[in-house]
Amino acid sequence: MLVLSRKKGESIVIGDNIELTVLSVEGDTIKLGIKAPKEIDIMRKEILVSVQENNQDAVVDPKLIMQMVKKSAQ
């Protein structure tokens, strides 16, 4: 992992088209501004993890579906 120090108003650039700028620092919270193309998905990690967990929970075993279909047909 690359670790960089930045002050308010300073930026880093990722590739040719993504720029992260430190907008403010208040206590242990920073606000970041992100400039990136619209086709780049950007989301907070905790949201991504939650979506992945919900998607995993939504997966149903095909065998279970067949059992349910057989029971409903009886």
PDB file of N, CA, C and O in Angstrom:
ATOM      1  N   MET A   1       0.846  -1.174   0.000  1.00  0.00           N
ATOM      2  CA  MET A   1       0.000   0.000   0.000  1.00  0.00           C
ATOM      3  C   MET A   1       0.890   1.236   0.000  1.00  0.00           C
ATOM      4  O   MET A   1       1.810   1.350   0.810  1.00  0.00           O
ATOM      5  N   LEU A   2       0.615   2.136  -0.894  1.00  0.00           N
ATOM      6  CA  LEU A   2       1.302   3.420  -0.934  1.00  0.00           C
ATOM      7  C   LEU A   2       0.642   4.344   0.082  1.00  0.00           C
ATOM      8  O   LEU A   2      -0.583   4.469   0.098  1.00  0.00           O
ATOM      9  N   VAL A   3       1.432   4.986   0.923  1.00  0.00           N
ATOM     10  CA  VAL A   3       0.909   5.920   1.926  1.00  0.00           C
ATOM     11  C   VAL A   3       1.467   7.302   1.616  1.00  0.00           C
ATOM     12  O   VAL A   3       2.681   7.481   1.521  1.00  0.00           O
ATOM     13  N   LEU A   4       0.576   8.280   1.459  1.00  0.00           N
ATOM     14  CA  LEU A   4       0.969   9.649   1.153  1.00  0.00           C
ATOM     15  C   LEU A   4       0.404  10.598   2.195  1.00  0.00           C
ATOM     16  O   LEU A   4      -0.671  10.358   2.745  1.00  0.00           O
ATOM     17  N   SER A   5       1.123  11.667   2.464  1.00  0.00           N
ATOM     18  CA  SER A   5       0.617  12.730   3.333  1.00  0.00           C
ATOM     19  C   SER A   5       0.219  13.906   2.452  1.00  0.00           C
ATOM     20  O   SER A   5       0.963  14.296   1.552  1.00  0.00           O
ATOM     21  N   ARG A   6      -0.954  14.467   2.714  1.00  0.00           N
ATOM     22  CA  ARG A   6      -1.450  15.616   1.962  1.00  0.00           C
ATOM     23  C   ARG A   6      -2.056  16.602   2.941  1.00  0.00           C
ATOM     24  O   ARG A   6      -2.592  16.205   3.975  1.00  0.00           O
ATOM     25  N   LYS A   7      -1.976  17.866   2.627  1.00  0.00           N
ATOM     26  CA  LYS A   7      -2.598  18.918   3.426  1.00  0.00           C
ATOM     27  C   LYS A   7      -3.840  19.414   2.704  1.00  0.00           C
ATOM     28  O   LYS A   7      -4.056  19.101   1.533  1.00  0.00           O
ATOM     29  N   LYS A   8      -4.655  20.189   3.410  1.00  0.00           N
ATOM     30  CA  LYS A   8      -5.860  20.762   2.823  1.00  0.00           C
ATOM     31  C   LYS A   8      -5.502  21.480   1.521  1.00  0.00           C
ATOM     32  O   LYS A   8      -4.572  22.285   1.470  1.00  0.00           O
ATOM     33  N   GLY A   9      -6.258  21.169   0.483  1.00  0.00           N
ATOM     34  CA  GLY A   9      -6.044  21.786  -0.819  1.00  0.00           C
ATOM     35  C   GLY A   9      -5.070  21.038  -1.714  1.00  0.00           C
ATOM     36  O   GLY A   9      -4.973  21.338  -2.904  1.00  0.00           O
ATOM     37  N   GLU A  10      -4.352  20.074  -1.167  1.00  0.00           N
ATOM     38  CA  GLU A  10      -3.401  19.309  -1.966  1.00  0.00           C
ATOM     39  C   GLU A  10      -4.087  18.088  -2.576  1.00  0.00           C
ATOM     40  O   GLU A  10      -5.094  17.601  -2.062  1.00  0.00           O
ATOM     41  N   SER A  11      -3.521  17.607  -3.679  1.00  0.00           N
ATOM     42  CA  SER A  11      -4.144  16.517  -4.438  1.00  0.00           C
ATOM     43  C   SER A  11      -3.150  15.414  -4.737  1.00  0.00           C
ATOM     44  O   SER A  11      -1.937  15.580  -4.613  1.00  0.00           O
ATOM     45  N   ILE A  12      -3.710  14.276  -5.138  1.00  0.00           N
ATOM     46  CA  ILE A  12      -2.926  13.214  -5.766  1.00  0.00           C
ATOM     47  C   ILE A  12      -3.664  12.835  -7.048  1.00  0.00           C
ATOM     48  O   ILE A  12      -4.875  13.028  -7.160  1.00  0.00           O
ATOM     49  N   VAL A  13      -2.928  12.300  -8.000  1.00  0.00           N
ATOM     50  CA  VAL A  13      -3.508  11.895  -9.275  1.00  0.00           C
ATOM     51  C   VAL A  13      -3.265  10.404  -9.448  1.00  0.00           C
ATOM     52  O   VAL A  13      -2.163   9.908  -9.210  1.00  0.00           O
ATOM     53  N   ILE A  14      -4.310   9.695  -9.865  1.00  0.00           N
ATOM     54  CA  ILE A  14      -4.225   8.259 -10.132  1.00  0.00           C
ATOM     55  C   ILE A  14      -4.460   8.073 -11.627  1.00  0.00           C
ATOM     56  O   ILE A  14      -5.503   8.456 -12.158  1.00  0.00           O
ATOM     57  N   GLY A  15      -3.480   7.482 -12.291  1.00  0.00           N
ATOM     58  CA  GLY A  15      -3.587   7.335 -13.738  1.00  0.00           C
ATOM     59  C   GLY A  15      -3.622   8.701 -14.393  1.00  0.00           C
ATOM     60  O   GLY A  15      -3.023   9.656 -13.899  1.00  0.00           O
ATOM     61  N   ASP A  16      -4.328   8.786 -15.510  1.00  0.00           N
ATOM     62  CA  ASP A  16      -4.406  10.050 -16.245  1.00  0.00           C
ATOM     63  C   ASP A  16      -5.664  10.848 -15.936  1.00  0.00           C
ATOM     64  O   ASP A  16      -5.759  12.018 -16.308  1.00  0.00           O
ATOM     65  N   ASN A  17      -6.642  10.227 -15.255  1.00  0.00           N
ATOM     66  CA  ASN A  17      -7.933  10.902 -15.197  1.00  0.00           C
ATOM     67  C   ASN A  17      -8.648  10.840 -13.849  1.00  0.00           C
ATOM     68  O   ASN A  17      -9.847  11.114 -13.786  1.00  0.00           O
ATOM     69  N   ILE A  18      -7.955  10.493 -12.779  1.00  0.00           N
ATOM     70  CA  ILE A  18      -8.576  10.491 -11.454  1.00  0.00           C
ATOM     71  C   ILE A  18      -7.746  11.379 -10.536  1.00  0.00           C
ATOM     72  O   ILE A  18      -6.536  11.195 -10.403  1.00  0.00           O
ATOM     73  N   GLU A  19      -8.409  12.343  -9.908  1.00  0.00           N
ATOM     74  CA  GLU A  19      -7.730  13.259  -8.997  1.00  0.00           C
ATOM     75  C   GLU A  19      -8.460  13.279  -7.655  1.00  0.00           C
ATOM     76  O   GLU A  19      -9.674  13.472  -7.604  1.00  0.00           O
ATOM     77  N   LEU A  20      -7.714  13.080  -6.577  1.00  0.00           N
ATOM     78  CA  LEU A  20      -8.247  13.155  -5.216  1.00  0.00           C
ATOM     79  C   LEU A  20      -7.685  14.410  -4.563  1.00  0.00           C
ATOM     80  O   LEU A  20      -6.473  14.627  -4.568  1.00  0.00           O
ATOM     81  N   THR A  21      -8.565  15.238  -4.000  1.00  0.00           N
ATOM     82  CA  THR A  21      -8.145  16.474  -3.348  1.00  0.00           C
ATOM     83  C   THR A  21      -8.656  16.484  -1.918  1.00  0.00           C
ATOM     84  O   THR A  21      -9.822  16.178  -1.669  1.00  0.00           O
ATOM     85  N   VAL A  22      -7.787  16.836  -0.976  1.00  0.00           N
ATOM     86  CA  VAL A  22      -8.193  16.994   0.421  1.00  0.00           C
ATOM     87  C   VAL A  22      -8.907  18.340   0.522  1.00  0.00           C
ATOM     88  O   VAL A  22      -8.292  19.388   0.329  1.00  0.00           O
ATOM     89  N   LEU A  23     -10.206  18.308   0.823  1.00  0.00           N
ATOM     90  CA  LEU A  23     -10.993  19.529   0.916  1.00  0.00           C
ATOM     91  C   LEU A  23     -10.961  20.132   2.307  1.00  0.00           C
ATOM     92  O   LEU A  23     -10.897  21.351   2.462  1.00  0.00           O
ATOM     93  N   SER A  24     -11.007  19.268   3.330  1.00  0.00           N
ATOM     94  CA  SER A  24     -10.957  19.772   4.705  1.00  0.00           C
ATOM     95  C   SER A  24     -10.505  18.670   5.642  1.00  0.00           C
ATOM     96  O   SER A  24     -10.616  17.481   5.344  1.00  0.00           O
ATOM     97  N   VAL A  25      -9.991  19.103   6.787  1.00  0.00           N
ATOM     98  CA  VAL A  25      -9.577  18.187   7.843  1.00  0.00           C
ATOM     99  C   VAL A  25     -10.173  18.721   9.139  1.00  0.00           C
ATOM    100  O   VAL A  25      -9.891  19.848   9.546  1.00  0.00           O
ATOM    101  N   GLU A  26     -11.005  17.895   9.784  1.00  0.00           N
ATOM    102  CA  GLU A  26     -11.645  18.287  11.044  1.00  0.00           C
ATOM    103  C   GLU A  26     -11.507  17.129  12.018  1.00  0.00           C
ATOM    104  O   GLU A  26     -12.207  16.124  11.895  1.00  0.00           O
ATOM    105  N   GLY A  27     -10.606  17.266  12.986  1.00  0.00           N
ATOM    106  CA  GLY A  27     -10.362  16.175  13.928  1.00  0.00           C
ATOM    107  C   GLY A  27      -9.821  14.974  13.189  1.00  0.00           C
ATOM    108  O   GLY A  27      -8.820  15.066  12.479  1.00  0.00           O
ATOM    109  N   ASP A  28     -10.495  13.832  13.363  1.00  0.00           N
ATOM    110  CA  ASP A  28     -10.035  12.618  12.683  1.00  0.00           C
ATOM    111  C   ASP A  28     -10.813  12.342  11.395  1.00  0.00           C
ATOM    112  O   ASP A  28     -10.794  11.224  10.881  1.00  0.00           O
ATOM    113  N   THR A  29     -11.495  13.364  10.878  1.00  0.00           N
ATOM    114  CA  THR A  29     -12.285  13.221   9.659  1.00  0.00           C
ATOM    115  C   THR A  29     -11.723  14.120   8.562  1.00  0.00           C
ATOM    116  O   THR A  29     -11.441  15.297   8.787  1.00  0.00           O
ATOM    117  N   ILE A  30     -11.568  13.545   7.379  1.00  0.00           N
ATOM    118  CA  ILE A  30     -11.171  14.351   6.230  1.00  0.00           C
ATOM    119  C   ILE A  30     -12.279  14.297   5.190  1.00  0.00           C
ATOM    120  O   ILE A  30     -13.009  13.310   5.100  1.00  0.00           O
ATOM    121  N   LYS A  31     -12.401  15.360   4.406  1.00  0.00           N
ATOM    122  CA  LYS A  31     -13.321  15.376   3.275  1.00  0.00           C
ATOM    123  C   LYS A  31     -12.476  15.348   2.018  1.00  0.00           C
ATOM    124  O   LYS A  31     -11.567  16.160   1.842  1.00  0.00           O
ATOM    125  N   LEU A  32     -12.791  14.397   1.143  1.00  0.00           N
ATOM    126  CA  LEU A  32     -12.079  14.239  -0.117  1.00  0.00           C
ATOM    127  C   LEU A  32     -12.972  14.651  -1.273  1.00  0.00           C
ATOM    128  O   LEU A  32     -14.162  14.337  -1.297  1.00  0.00           O
ATOM    129  N   GLY A  33     -12.392  15.350  -2.223  1.00  0.00           N
ATOM    130  CA  GLY A  33     -13.054  15.619  -3.491  1.00  0.00           C
ATOM    131  C   GLY A  33     -12.460  14.678  -4.521  1.00  0.00           C
ATOM    132  O   GLY A  33     -11.245  14.484  -4.556  1.00  0.00           O
ATOM    133  N   ILE A  34     -13.299  14.095  -5.356  1.00  0.00           N
ATOM    134  CA  ILE A  34     -12.824  13.126  -6.342  1.00  0.00           C
ATOM    135  C   ILE A  34     -13.284  13.572  -7.727  1.00  0.00           C
ATOM    136  O   ILE A  34     -14.479  13.728  -7.978  1.00  0.00           O
ATOM    137  N   LYS A  35     -12.319  13.775  -8.619  1.00  0.00           N
ATOM    138  CA  LYS A  35     -12.624  14.044 -10.026  1.00  0.00           C
ATOM    139  C   LYS A  35     -12.275  12.784 -10.798  1.00  0.00           C
ATOM    140  O   LYS A  35     -11.131  12.328 -10.793  1.00  0.00           O
ATOM    141  N   ALA A  36     -13.286  12.229 -11.464  1.00  0.00           N
ATOM    142  CA  ALA A  36     -13.077  11.001 -12.233  1.00  0.00           C
ATOM    143  C   ALA A  36     -14.128  10.938 -13.335  1.00  0.00           C
ATOM    144  O   ALA A  36     -15.181  11.563 -13.221  1.00  0.00           O
ATOM    145  N   PRO A  37     -13.855  10.194 -14.394  1.00  0.00           N
ATOM    146  CA  PRO A  37     -14.856  10.015 -15.447  1.00  0.00           C
ATOM    147  C   PRO A  37     -16.123   9.366 -14.884  1.00  0.00           C
ATOM    148  O   PRO A  37     -16.067   8.596 -13.925  1.00  0.00           O
ATOM    149  N   LYS A  38     -17.260   9.687 -15.494  1.00  0.00           N
ATOM    150  CA  LYS A  38     -18.541   9.157 -15.015  1.00  0.00           C
ATOM    151  C   LYS A  38     -18.606   7.638 -15.056  1.00  0.00           C
ATOM    152  O   LYS A  38     -19.340   7.031 -14.276  1.00  0.00           O
ATOM    153  N   GLU A  39     -17.849   7.017 -15.951  1.00  0.00           N
ATOM    154  CA  GLU A  39     -17.910   5.557 -16.057  1.00  0.00           C
ATOM    155  C   GLU A  39     -17.128   4.849 -14.957  1.00  0.00           C
ATOM    156  O   GLU A  39     -17.173   3.623 -14.865  1.00  0.00           O
ATOM    157  N   ILE A  40     -16.416   5.595 -14.123  1.00  0.00           N
ATOM    158  CA  ILE A  40     -15.697   5.023 -12.984  1.00  0.00           C
ATOM    159  C   ILE A  40     -16.642   4.993 -11.785  1.00  0.00           C
ATOM    160  O   ILE A  40     -17.131   6.038 -11.354  1.00  0.00           O
ATOM    161  N   ASP A  41     -16.902   3.798 -11.245  1.00  0.00           N
ATOM    162  CA  ASP A  41     -17.735   3.676 -10.048  1.00  0.00           C
ATOM    163  C   ASP A  41     -16.914   4.071  -8.827  1.00  0.00           C
ATOM    164  O   ASP A  41     -15.785   3.614  -8.646  1.00  0.00           O
ATOM    165  N   ILE A  42     -17.499   4.930  -7.989  1.00  0.00           N
ATOM    166  CA  ILE A  42     -16.842   5.353  -6.752  1.00  0.00           C
ATOM    167  C   ILE A  42     -17.845   5.163  -5.623  1.00  0.00           C
ATOM    168  O   ILE A  42     -18.951   5.700  -5.673  1.00  0.00           O
ATOM    169  N   MET A  43     -17.459   4.399  -4.609  1.00  0.00           N
ATOM    170  CA  MET A  43     -18.333   4.250  -3.445  1.00  0.00           C
ATOM    171  C   MET A  43     -17.498   3.993  -2.202  1.00  0.00           C
ATOM    172  O   MET A  43     -16.369   3.508  -2.271  1.00  0.00           O
ATOM    173  N   ARG A  44     -18.086   4.331  -1.070  1.00  0.00           N
ATOM    174  CA  ARG A  44     -17.407   4.081   0.205  1.00  0.00           C
ATOM    175  C   ARG A  44     -17.275   2.573   0.394  1.00  0.00           C
ATOM    176  O   ARG A  44     -18.159   1.807   0.009  1.00  0.00           O
ATOM    177  N   LYS A  45     -16.164   2.161   0.990  1.00  0.00           N
ATOM    178  CA  LYS A  45     -15.891   0.729   1.124  1.00  0.00           C
ATOM    179  C   LYS A  45     -16.965   0.023   1.940  1.00  0.00           C
ATOM    180  O   LYS A  45     -17.357  -1.092   1.594  1.00  0.00           O
ATOM    181  N   GLU A  46     -17.456   0.647   3.025  1.00  0.00           N
ATOM    182  CA  GLU A  46     -18.459  -0.031   3.848  1.00  0.00           C
ATOM    183  C   GLU A  46     -19.752  -0.267   3.069  1.00  0.00           C
ATOM    184  O   GLU A  46     -20.457  -1.245   3.323  1.00  0.00           O
ATOM    185  N   ILE A  47     -20.068   0.617   2.126  1.00  0.00           N
ATOM    186  CA  ILE A  47     -21.249   0.414   1.278  1.00  0.00           C
ATOM    187  C   ILE A  47     -20.997  -0.748   0.319  1.00  0.00           C
ATOM    188  O   ILE A  47     -21.868  -1.598   0.130  1.00  0.00           O
ATOM    189  N   LEU A  48     -19.817  -0.787  -0.282  1.00  0.00           N
ATOM    190  CA  LEU A  48     -19.462  -1.879  -1.188  1.00  0.00           C
ATOM    191  C   LEU A  48     -19.538  -3.224  -0.479  1.00  0.00           C
ATOM    192  O   LEU A  48     -20.088  -4.181  -1.023  1.00  0.00           O
ATOM    193  N   VAL A  49     -18.992  -3.305   0.729  1.00  0.00           N
ATOM    194  CA  VAL A  49     -19.022  -4.557   1.498  1.00  0.00           C
ATOM    195  C   VAL A  49     -20.464  -4.956   1.797  1.00  0.00           C
ATOM    196  O   VAL A  49     -20.821  -6.129   1.686  1.00  0.00           O
ATOM    197  N   SER A  50     -21.292  -3.985   2.174  1.00  0.00           N
ATOM    198  CA  SER A  50     -22.695  -4.271   2.470  1.00  0.00           C
ATOM    199  C   SER A  50     -23.421  -4.803   1.234  1.00  0.00           C
ATOM    200  O   SER A  50     -24.180  -5.768   1.327  1.00  0.00           O
ATOM    201  N   VAL A  51     -23.193  -4.183   0.088  1.00  0.00           N
ATOM    202  CA  VAL A  51     -23.823  -4.637  -1.156  1.00  0.00           C
ATOM    203  C   VAL A  51     -23.369  -6.056  -1.487  1.00  0.00           C
ATOM    204  O   VAL A  51     -24.183  -6.897  -1.868  1.00  0.00           O
ATOM    205  N   GLN A  52     -22.078  -6.320  -1.344  1.00  0.00           N
ATOM    206  CA  GLN A  52     -21.563  -7.661  -1.628  1.00  0.00           C
ATOM    207  C   GLN A  52     -22.182  -8.696  -0.691  1.00  0.00           C
ATOM    208  O   GLN A  52     -22.542  -9.790  -1.126  1.00  0.00           O
ATOM    209  N   GLU A  53     -22.307  -8.354   0.597  1.00  0.00           N
ATOM    210  CA  GLU A  53     -22.916  -9.283   1.557  1.00  0.00           C
ATOM    211  C   GLU A  53     -24.378  -9.527   1.217  1.00  0.00           C
ATOM    212  O   GLU A  53     -24.846 -10.665   1.271  1.00  0.00           O
ATOM    213  N   ASN A  54     -25.108  -8.466   0.866  1.00  0.00           N
ATOM    214  CA  ASN A  54     -26.518  -8.619   0.506  1.00  0.00           C
ATOM    215  C   ASN A  54     -26.676  -9.463  -0.752  1.00  0.00           C
ATOM    216  O   ASN A  54     -27.586 -10.287  -0.841  1.00  0.00           O
ATOM    217  N   ASN A  55     -25.794  -9.261  -1.719  1.00  0.00           N
ATOM    218  CA  ASN A  55     -25.848 -10.077  -2.936  1.00  0.00           C
ATOM    219  C   ASN A  55     -25.579 -11.542  -2.617  1.00  0.00           C
ATOM    220  O   ASN A  55     -26.233 -12.431  -3.161  1.00  0.00           O
ATOM    221  N   GLN A  56     -24.627 -11.788  -1.744  1.00  0.00           N
ATOM    222  CA  GLN A  56     -24.310 -13.168  -1.359  1.00  0.00           C
ATOM    223  C   GLN A  56     -25.501 -13.810  -0.639  1.00  0.00           C
ATOM    224  O   GLN A  56     -25.819 -14.978  -0.863  1.00  0.00           O
ATOM    225  N   ASP A  57     -26.155 -13.024   0.234  1.00  0.00           N
ATOM    226  CA  ASP A  57     -27.321 -13.539   0.959  1.00  0.00           C
ATOM    227  C   ASP A  57     -28.479 -13.853   0.012  1.00  0.00           C
ATOM    228  O   ASP A  57     -29.299 -14.726   0.294  1.00  0.00           O
ATOM    229  N   ALA A  58     -28.540 -13.136  -1.113  1.00  0.00           N
ATOM    230  CA  ALA A  58     -29.645 -13.313  -2.056  1.00  0.00           C
ATOM    231  C   ALA A  58     -29.465 -14.528  -2.957  1.00  0.00           C
ATOM    232  O   ALA A  58     -30.410 -14.947  -3.625  1.00  0.00           O
ATOM    233  N   VAL A  59     -28.279 -15.090  -2.984  1.00  0.00           N
ATOM    234  CA  VAL A  59     -28.027 -16.258  -3.828  1.00  0.00           C
ATOM    235  C   VAL A  59     -28.746 -17.463  -3.229  1.00  0.00           C
ATOM    236  O   VAL A  59     -28.598 -17.760  -2.044  1.00  0.00           O
ATOM    237  N   VAL A  60     -29.525 -18.152  -4.062  1.00  0.00           N
ATOM    238  CA  VAL A  60     -30.278 -19.317  -3.608  1.00  0.00           C
ATOM    239  C   VAL A  60     -29.734 -20.554  -4.314  1.00  0.00           C
ATOM    240  O   VAL A  60     -29.486 -20.536  -5.520  1.00  0.00           O
ATOM    241  N   ASP A  61     -29.556 -21.608  -3.563  1.00  0.00           N
ATOM    242  CA  ASP A  61     -29.077 -22.881  -4.105  1.00  0.00           C
ATOM    243  C   ASP A  61     -30.128 -23.434  -5.071  1.00  0.00           C
ATOM    244  O   ASP A  61     -31.289 -23.583  -4.689  1.00  0.00           O
ATOM    245  N   PRO A  62     -29.744 -23.740  -6.317  1.00  0.00           N
ATOM    246  CA  PRO A  62     -30.708 -24.278  -7.289  1.00  0.00           C
ATOM    247  C   PRO A  62     -31.411 -25.546  -6.798  1.00  0.00           C
ATOM    248  O   PRO A  62     -32.570 -25.775  -7.145  1.00  0.00           O
ATOM    249  N   LYS A  63     -30.737 -26.365  -6.002  1.00  0.00           N
ATOM    250  CA  LYS A  63     -31.364 -27.579  -5.463  1.00  0.00           C
ATOM    251  C   LYS A  63     -32.529 -27.210  -4.547  1.00  0.00           C
ATOM    252  O   LYS A  63     -33.563 -27.876  -4.547  1.00  0.00           O
ATOM    253  N   LEU A  64     -32.354 -26.149  -3.772  1.00  0.00           N
ATOM    254  CA  LEU A  64     -33.421 -25.685  -2.885  1.00  0.00           C
ATOM    255  C   LEU A  64     -34.621 -25.212  -3.701  1.00  0.00           C
ATOM    256  O   LEU A  64     -35.767 -25.472  -3.333  1.00  0.00           O
ATOM    257  N   ILE A  65     -34.364 -24.529  -4.790  1.00  0.00           N
ATOM    258  CA  ILE A  65     -35.458 -24.072  -5.656  1.00  0.00           C
ATOM    259  C   ILE A  65     -36.219 -25.268  -6.212  1.00  0.00           C
ATOM    260  O   ILE A  65     -37.450 -25.267  -6.227  1.00  0.00           O
ATOM    261  N   MET A  66     -35.502 -26.283  -6.667  1.00  0.00           N
ATOM    262  CA  MET A  66     -36.161 -27.478  -7.208  1.00  0.00           C
ATOM    263  C   MET A  66     -37.007 -28.167  -6.140  1.00  0.00           C
ATOM    264  O   MET A  66     -38.109 -28.635  -6.427  1.00  0.00           O
ATOM    265  N   GLN A  67     -36.498 -28.231  -4.917  1.00  0.00           N
ATOM    266  CA  GLN A  67     -37.268 -28.829  -3.823  1.00  0.00           C
ATOM    267  C   GLN A  67     -38.546 -28.034  -3.582  1.00  0.00           C
ATOM    268  O   GLN A  67     -39.608 -28.619  -3.368  1.00  0.00           O
ATOM    269  N   MET A  68     -38.453 -26.719  -3.615  1.00  0.00           N
ATOM    270  CA  MET A  68     -39.624 -25.871  -3.388  1.00  0.00           C
ATOM    271  C   MET A  68     -40.643 -26.050  -4.510  1.00  0.00           C
ATOM    272  O   MET A  68     -41.847 -26.095  -4.256  1.00  0.00           O
ATOM    273  N   VAL A  69     -40.161 -26.153  -5.755  1.00  0.00           N
ATOM    274  CA  VAL A  69     -41.056 -26.349  -6.900  1.00  0.00           C
ATOM    275  C   VAL A  69     -41.767 -27.690  -6.783  1.00  0.00           C
ATOM    276  O   VAL A  69     -42.971 -27.776  -7.022  1.00  0.00           O
ATOM    277  N   LYS A  70     -41.035 -28.732  -6.418  1.00  0.00           N
ATOM    278  CA  LYS A  70     -41.632 -30.062  -6.278  1.00  0.00           C
ATOM    279  C   LYS A  70     -42.688 -30.068  -5.181  1.00  0.00           C
ATOM    280  O   LYS A  70     -43.751 -30.667  -5.345  1.00  0.00           O
ATOM    281  N   LYS A  71     -42.403 -29.402  -4.057  1.00  0.00           N
ATOM    282  CA  LYS A  71     -43.365 -29.358  -2.953  1.00  0.00           C
ATOM    283  C   LYS A  71     -44.620 -28.600  -3.357  1.00  0.00           C
ATOM    284  O   LYS A  71     -45.727 -29.003  -2.997  1.00  0.00           O
ATOM    285  N   SER A  72     -44.465 -27.513  -4.098  1.00  0.00           N
ATOM    286  CA  SER A  72     -45.638 -26.728  -4.482  1.00  0.00           C
ATOM    287  C   SER A  72     -46.469 -27.444  -5.545  1.00  0.00           C
ATOM    288  O   SER A  72     -47.662 -27.173  -5.680  1.00  0.00           O
ATOM    289  N   ALA A  73     -45.853 -28.353  -6.298  1.00  0.00           N
ATOM    290  CA  ALA A  73     -46.576 -29.107  -7.330  1.00  0.00           C
ATOM    291  C   ALA A  73     -47.391 -30.244  -6.727  1.00  0.00           C
ATOM    292  O   ALA A  73     -48.290 -30.774  -7.379  1.00  0.00           O
ATOM    293  N   GLN A  74     -47.086 -30.621  -5.491  1.00  0.00           N
ATOM    294  CA  GLN A  74     -47.782 -31.755  -4.867  1.00  0.00           C
ATOM    295  C   GLN A  74     -49.112 -31.359  -4.303  1.00  0.00           C
ATOM    296  O   GLN A  74     -49.821 -32.198  -3.745  1.00  0.00           O
TER     297      GLN A  74
END
